[in-house]
Amino acid sequence: MAQRLSAMAMVPLIAGHIAVMIYAIQGGLSTAEILGRTQGSIGWFVFYGVFVVLASIHGAIGLRVIAHEMLGLRDRALDLLMWGFGIITLTLGARAVMAVTLL
């Protein structure tokens, strides 16, 4: 259920992200111009922060299912893999969000 809910919550964020990327590319914005618009922005911090949390949850649950079906992992090993992947993904994503919005 958590994976389905995270997927549903990510749909508008994915659409927003794609729209922003299309706008940036078609507008010919440079990296410096993009960072100039995102750095110091609480709105972009929240938008991408929520996106990272949801993607981490969604990906970790998906990996758990795949590891169970393909590798036959069960119980503790499966939980450790899921939590480890989720924490690593969340950490890397949070660092990226902070680099783009908080500097």
C-alpha positions as CSV (number, residue, x, y, z in Angstrom):
1,M,0.0,0.0,0.0
2,A,2.9,2.4,0.8
3,Q,4.4,1.9,-2.6
4,R,1.1,2.7,-4.3
5,L,0.5,5.7,-2.2
6,S,4.0,7.0,-2.8
7,A,3.5,6.5,-6.5
8,M,0.2,8.5,-6.5
9,A,1.8,11.3,-4.5
10,M,4.8,11.4,-6.9
11,V,2.7,11.9,-10.1
12,P,2.2,15.6,-9.7
13,L,5.8,16.1,-8.6
14,I,7.0,14.2,-11.7
15,A,4.8,16.2,-13.9
16,G,6.1,19.4,-12.3
17,H,9.7,18.3,-12.6
18,I,9.3,17.5,-16.3
19,A,7.5,20.8,-17.0
20,V,10.3,22.7,-15.3
21,M,13.0,20.8,-17.2
22,I,11.3,21.4,-20.5
23,Y,11.0,25.1,-19.6
24,A,14.6,25.3,-18.7
25,I,15.8,23.6,-21.8
26,Q,13.6,25.5,-24.2
27,G,14.4,28.7,-22.4
28,G,18.1,28.1,-22.9
29,L,18.9,28.6,-19.2
30,S,22.4,27.9,-18.1
31,T,23.3,26.0,-14.9
32,A,24.2,29.3,-13.2
33,E,20.8,30.7,-14.1
34,I,18.9,27.6,-12.8
35,L,20.9,27.7,-9.6
36,G,20.2,31.4,-9.3
37,R,16.5,30.6,-9.3
38,T,16.6,27.6,-7.0
39,Q,19.2,28.6,-4.3
40,G,17.6,30.1,-1.2
41,S,14.1,29.0,-2.3
42,I,12.0,27.3,0.4
43,G,9.5,26.3,-2.3
44,W,12.0,24.4,-4.4
45,F,13.5,22.9,-1.2
46,V,10.1,21.6,-0.1
47,F,9.1,20.4,-3.6
48,Y,12.3,18.4,-4.2
49,G,12.6,17.4,-0.6
50,V,9.2,15.7,-0.6
51,F,10.0,14.2,-4.0
52,V,13.2,12.6,-2.6
53,V,11.4,11.2,0.4
54,L,8.7,9.7,-1.7
55,A,11.1,8.3,-4.3
56,S,13.2,6.8,-1.5
57,I,10.2,5.0,0.0
58,H,8.9,3.9,-3.4
59,G,12.3,2.6,-4.6
60,A,13.1,0.7,-1.4
61,I,9.8,-1.1,-1.4
62,G,10.2,-1.9,-5.1
63,L,13.7,-3.3,-4.5
64,R,12.4,-5.3,-1.6
65,V,9.8,-7.0,-3.8
66,I,12.4,-7.7,-6.6
67,A,15.0,-9.0,-4.2
68,H,12.4,-11.4,-2.7
69,E,11.2,-12.6,-6.1
70,M,14.6,-12.8,-7.9
71,L,17.1,-13.6,-5.2
72,G,14.8,-15.4,-2.7
73,L,15.8,-13.2,0.2
74,R,13.5,-13.3,3.2
75,D,12.9,-11.8,6.6
76,R,15.9,-10.0,8.1
77,A,18.1,-10.0,5.0
78,L,15.2,-8.5,3.0
79,D,14.5,-5.9,5.6
80,L,18.2,-4.9,5.9
81,L,18.5,-4.5,2.1
82,M,15.3,-2.4,1.9
83,W,16.2,-0.1,4.8
84,G,19.8,0.2,3.6
85,F,18.8,1.1,0.1
86,G,16.2,3.5,1.4
87,I,18.6,5.3,3.7
88,I,21.3,5.6,1.1
89,T,18.8,6.9,-1.5
90,L,17.4,9.4,1.0
91,T,20.8,10.6,2.0
92,L,22.1,11.1,-1.5
93,G,18.8,12.8,-2.6
94,A,18.8,15.1,0.5
95,R,22.4,16.1,-0.3
96,A,21.4,17.0,-3.9
97,V,18.4,19.0,-2.7
98,M,20.4,20.9,-0.2
99,A,23.1,21.6,-2.8
100,V,20.6,23.0,-5.3
101,T,18.4,24.9,-2.9
102,L,20.2,25.9,0.3
103,L,23.6,27.4,-0.8
